[in-house]
Amino acid sequence: MTKAQKSFAVVLFAVFVVGFFSSPMWAQTGYQPAPENLQARQEFQDAKFGMFIHWGVYSVLGDGEWVLHNRKLTVQEYERLPKFFDPEKFDAKAWVGLAKAAGMKYITITSRHHDGFAMFDSKVSDWNIVQRTPYGKDPLKMLADEAHRQGIKLFFYYSQLDWHNPDYYPRGKTETDSGPWVNGRPDHGDWNSYLDNYMDGQLRELLTNYGTIGGIWFDGMWDKPDADWHLEKTYGLIHQLQPSALIIPNHHQTPKPGEDVQTFERDLPGQNTAGFNTKVVSDQLPLESCNTLNDSWGFNIGDKNYKTPEEVEEMLVRAAGNNSNLLLNIGPMPNGEIQEEFVTRLHAVGEWVSRYGDSIYGTRGGPVAPADWGVTTQKGDKVYVHILHWNGKLLALPTQQRVIRSAQVFLSGAPVEFTQSSNGVVLTVPEAKKGEVDRVVVLTLAQGK
Ligand code: FHN
């Protein structure tokens, strides 16, 4: 081989290697969602509003779920925490009841977060709530049973990132990029075993011991974006055990084969104010956007920055208008109670949703592009115009194609004046009542035109 040929061969090999490892082939290749999975996707989209719960032994310190990392504790220090975790006030019925009272249609709870601590009865390791805490019980089992009883879907958040297991090796960005953190783990580990035995073992438990679940909400792949996560195997296992279970990965990237929902964190689909979301929005998969009720995910004792019910209502409406769900987070306290500030706000939101829900549940993003003034949602021949911020008397909607038979105020049924032309429709906007977050006008479309 000449020198030039050799260099060419090296380049070719490098291109192959890069292409091979960065291609989505590590996800579930040739994935064809089962009919029950497609059905579950529809139901997920119809549900629109879910409760996100971040709960773990970190709540004892009241400083969020990243406390192990943020305070640069060693795993040995952190291992003291479970000994103080005794949530004697945990009441699965009350938690599910609160989600329902808020108008939420599903719950997604952390089965384990980045501390790797299993909040369920796991036989894969003793780093779990049953074996390490005085509580000694499995709250996820109680929650799953209660969710089944009350007819609400339960999803399990599962962190692929692990700050505790030595086999999470080589370490990810959260350990290598944020200054020295000697957290007491050895400088070696078996990555394949971490994925195939530990993680898949726990996922098998979650998909076997808790009845039918809604799906798995993955988080943490962003810690090692270039690693081989054995997704083909893991996603295949999940879909094999429960074909209807939705895989919802919070990896902040374009969806990969085998994934069933695209989720966004603290942003609506396509926006990236958070700085880590992709702007690529799937036109195939259901969409979800998660956010917090104050500023924290896990219980944070000093975080008073609560969103008002009105802010949450607007978030929900904007999510629906962007064809997305809203997954709203609360972080329960270490005693198992949900703090009063969350409870009152969620009840207020629930009261509002009980009146406006028909313009949200079961809808898809409407025919007019979301804008500052508001959004539209659609269900069958009804288009719901959600007027959130508009002081003008007239509102022009540019893209309405079909003939509009009538326009009415959603709540009262009072007629709304409108004119329609080939350019769109102009509505005479009903006057806002005091404190009214969303003025909804419902347009009824004529059949087939
Ligand atoms: O690091 C986590 C964080 O603690 C929280 O769980 C959120 C929820 O979307 N996800 C991660 C950050 O992307």
Boltz pocket constraint, residues with backbone or C-beta under 6 A from the ligand:
constraints:
  - pocket:
      binder: B
      contacts: [[A, 65], [A, 66], [A, 219], [A, 250], [A, 265], [A, 290], [A, 297]]
      max_distance: 6.0
